[in-house]
Amino acid sequence: QVQLVESGGALVQAGGSLRLSCVASGGTFSSYPLGWFRQAPGKERTFVAIISWKDDTTYYADSVKGRFTISRDNAKNSVYLQMNSLKPEDTAVYYCAAGPSYQQLPYSFNSWGQGTQVTVSS
């Protein structure tokens, strides 16, 4: 079982940047696929970005491609989401997630953090 804790959410102006962090505990971190998801009020939780456990290959939702970057630091048991050029439509609770070890694509996720609020003002 993986435990995840997000941090870094804040209120920012459109066009600004934020860096979200997620620290994991339990298991072998380097073997987990990791991802970021977000959920706006009244909306479903949607995929934002994923990073592979195997070769650090990354995948992004079209809505954030070119603006967001996911990365991982296995030595620190952490995954990050660098968010640039933020837009009001990026406003949501952001969750980090981890999946079972040594998965092949398509990844599934079964461990979730508590979420961190990102609010982008216009």
PAKEDO-978978 format. One record per atom (N, C-alpha, C): residue in three letters; x, y, z. Coordinates in steps of 0.2 Angstrom, whole numbers, plus 2048, in hexadecimal, padded with zeros to 3 digits. Example, Ala and Ser with C-alpha at 12.3 -4.5 7.8 and 13.67 -1.06 7.14 Angstrom:
2
Ala8427E4827
Ala83E7EA827
Ala8427F0827
Ser8407F5823
Ser8447FB824
Ser840800827
This chain:
122
Gln8047FA800
Gln800800800
Gln804806800
Val80380B7FC
Val8078117FB
Val8038177FE
Gln80681B802
Gln803821805
Gln806827801
Leu80282C7FF
Leu8048317FB
Leu8018387FF
Val80683D7FF
Val804843802
Val8068497FD
Glu80184D7FA
Glu8038527F6
Glu8048597F9
Ser80785D7F6
Ser8088647F9
Ser80A8697F3
Gly80986F7F4
Gly80B8747EF
Gly8058787EC
Gly7FF8767ED
Gly7F987A7EB
Gly7F98817EE
Ala7F68857E9
Ala7F688C7EC
Ala7F18907E7
Leu7F08967E9
Leu7EC89B7E5
Leu7F189F7E0
Val7F189E7DA
Val7F58A27D5
Val7F18A57D0
Gln7F58AA7CD
Gln7F28AE7C7
Gln7F38AA7C1
Ala7EE8AB7BC
Ala7EF8A87B6
Ala7F68AA7B3
Gly7F98A57B0
Gly8008A67AD
Gly8058A47B2
Gly8048A37B8
Gly8098A27BD
Gly80A89A7BD
Ser80F8997C2
Ser8118927C2
Ser81188F7C9
Leu8108897CA
Leu8108857D0
Leu81487E7CF
Arg81787C7D5
Arg81A8757D5
Arg8178717DA
Leu81386C7D8
Leu8108687DD
Leu8158627DF
Ser8158607E5
Ser81985A7E7
Ser8158557EA
Cys81784F7EA
Cys8148497ED
Cys8198447EF
Val8188437F6
Val81D83E7F9
Val81A8387FB
Ala81D8327F9
Ala81A82C7FA
Ala81E8287FF
Ser81A823802
Ser81D81F807
Ser81A818806
Gly81E813808
Gly81C80C807
Gly81E809800
Gly820803800
Gly8227FF7FA
Gly8288027F7
Thr8298007F1
Thr82F8027ED
Thr82D8077E8
Phe82F80D7EA
Phe82C8137E6
Phe82E8137DF
Ser8348117DD
Ser8378117D6
Ser83380C7D2
Ser82F8087D4
Ser82B8037D0
Ser8248057CF
Tyr82280B7D2
Tyr81B80D7D1
Tyr81A8127CB
Pro8158117C7
Pro8138167C2
Pro81081C7C7
Leu8118227C5
Leu80E8277C9
Leu80A82C7C4
Gly80682F7C7
Gly8028347C3
Gly7FF83A7C7
Trp7FC83F7C3
Trp7F98447C6
Trp7F28457C3
Phe7ED8467C7
Phe7E68467C5
Phe7E384D7C8
Arg7DE84F7C5
Arg7DB8557C8
Arg7D38547C8
Gln7D08587CC
Gln7C88587CD
Gln7C685F7CF
Ala7C28627CA
Ala7BF8687CB
Ala7B88677CF
Pro7B586C7D2
Pro7AF86B7D5
Pro7A98697D0
Gly7A68647D2
Gly7A18617CE
Gly7A385D7C8
Lys7A985C7C7
Lys7AC8597C1
Lys7AF8527C3
Glu7B084E7BE
Glu7B38477C0
Glu7BB8497C0
Arg7BE8447C4
Arg7C58447C4
Arg7C88427BD
Thr7CD8467BB
Thr7D08457B4
Thr7D88447B5
Phe7DA8417B0
Phe7E183F7AF
Phe7E58467AD
Val7EB8477B0
Val7EF84D7AF
Val7F684B7AC
Ala7F98467AF
Ala8008447AD
Ala80283E7B0
Ile80683A7AD
Ile8088337B0
Ile80F8337AE
Ile81382F7B2
Ile81A82E7B1
Ile81B8277B3
Ser81F8237AE
Ser82081C7AF
Ser82581B7B4
Trp8258157B7
Trp82A8127BC
Trp8308107B8
Lys82F80E7B2
Lys83480A7AE
Lys83980E7AB
Asp8378147A7
Asp83C8187A4
Asp83A81F7A4
Asp8368217A8
Asp8348287A9
Asp83182B7A3
Thr82E82779F
Thr82A82979A
Thr82482D79D
Thr82283279A
Thr81C83779D
Thr816837798
Tyr81083879B
Tyr80A839797
Tyr80683F79A
Tyr803842795
Tyr800848797
Tyr7F9849794
Ala7F484C798
Ala7EE84E795
Ala7EF853790
Asp7EB85378B
Asp7EC858786
Asp7EB85F788
Ser7E786078D
Ser7E6867790
Ser7EC86A794
Val7F1866796
Val7F686879A
Val7FD867796
Lys7FD864790
Lys80386278D
Lys80786978B
Gly80D86978C
Gly81186F78B
Gly811874790
Arg80D873795
Arg80D87879B
Arg80F8747A1
Phe80D86E7A2
Phe80E86A7A8
Phe8148657A7
Thr8188647AC
Thr81D85F7AC
Thr81D85A7B2
Ile81C8547B1
Ile81D84F7B7
Ile82484C7B7
Ser82684B7BD
Ser82D8487BE
Ser82D8447C5
Arg8328407C5
Arg83283C7CB
Arg83983C7CE
Asp83A83B7D4
Asp84183B7D8
Asp8408357DC
Asn84382F7DA
Asn8428297DE
Asn8468297E4
Ala84B82D7E4
Ala84F82D7EB
Ala84B8317F0
Lys8478357EE
Lys8438397F3
Lys83B8377F3
Asn83A8317F0
Asn83382E7F0
Asn82E8337EE
Ser8308377E9
Ser82B83D7E8
Ser82A83E7E0
Val8248407DF
Val8228427D8
Val8208497D8
Tyr82184D7D2
Tyr8208547D2
Tyr81C8557CC
Leu81885B7CC
Leu81585E7C7
Leu8168657C6
Gln81A8677C1
Gln81C86E7C0
Gln8168707BB
Met8138767BD
Met80D8797BA
Met80F8807B8
Asn8108817B1
Asn8118887AF
Asn80B88A7AA
Ser80B8917A9
Ser8068947A5
Ser7FF8927A8
Leu7FE8927AE
Leu7F88907B1
Leu7F28947AE
Lys7EC8907AD
Lys7E68937AB
Lys7E08927B0
Pro7DB8967B0
Pro7D68957B5
Pro7D388E7B5
Glu7D388B7AF
Glu7D08857AE
Glu7D487F7B1
Asp7DA8817B3
Asp7DE87C7B7
Asp7DC87C7BE
Thr7D88807C1
Thr7D58807C8
Thr7D28797C9
Ala7D58767CE
Ala7D28707D0
Ala7D686D7D7
Val7D48687DA
Val7D88647DE
Val7DC85F7DB
Tyr7E285F7DC
Tyr7E785B7D9
Tyr7E98557DD
Tyr7E984F7DA
Tyr7EA8497DE
Tyr7F08467DB
Cys7F58437DF
Cys7FA83F7DC
Cys7F78387DD
Ala7FA8337D9
Ala7F882C7D9
Ala7FD8287D8
Ala7FD8227DA
Ala80281C7D9
Ala7FE8167D7
Gly8018127D3
Gly7FE80C7D1
Gly8028067D3
Pro8008007D2
Pro8037FA7D4
Pro80A7F97D1
Ser80F7F67D4
Ser8167F67D2
Ser8167F27CB
Tyr81B7F47C7
Tyr81D7F17C1
Tyr8187F07BC
Gln8137F57BB
Gln80E7F47B7
Gln8107F57B0
Gln80D7F27AB
Gln80D7F47A4
Gln8077F97A2
Leu8087FD79D
Leu80380179A
Leu7FD7FD798
Pro7F77FF799
Pro7F580579C
Pro7F58057A4
Tyr7F880A7A7
Tyr7F880A7AF
Tyr7F280A7B2
Ser7F18087B8
Ser7EC8097BD
Ser7EE80C7C3
Phe7EA80F7C7
Phe7EC8137CD
Phe7E88117D3
Asn7EB80F7D8
Asn7E780D7DE
Asn7E98107E4
Ser7ED8157E4
Ser7EF8187EA
Ser7EF8207E9
Trp7EB8247ED
Trp7EA82B7EC
Trp7EC82F7F2
Gly7EE8357F0
Gly7EF83A7F5
Gly7E983D7F7
Gln7E98427FC
Gln7E48457FF
Gln7E284B7FA
Gly7E684D7F6
Gly7E58537F1
Gly7E785A7F4
Thr7E985E7EF
Thr7EB8657F1
Thr7E886A7EC
Gln7E586F7EF
Gln7E18747EB
Gln7E68787E7
Val7E48797E0
Val7E787E7DC
Val7E28827D9
Thr7E28897DA
Thr7DD88E7D8
Thr7E18937D4
Val7DF8947CE
Val7E28987C9
Val7DD89E7C8
Ser7DE8A47CA
Ser7DA8AA7C9
Ser7DB8AD7C2
Ser7D68B07BF
Ser7D78B47B9
Ser7D88BB7BA
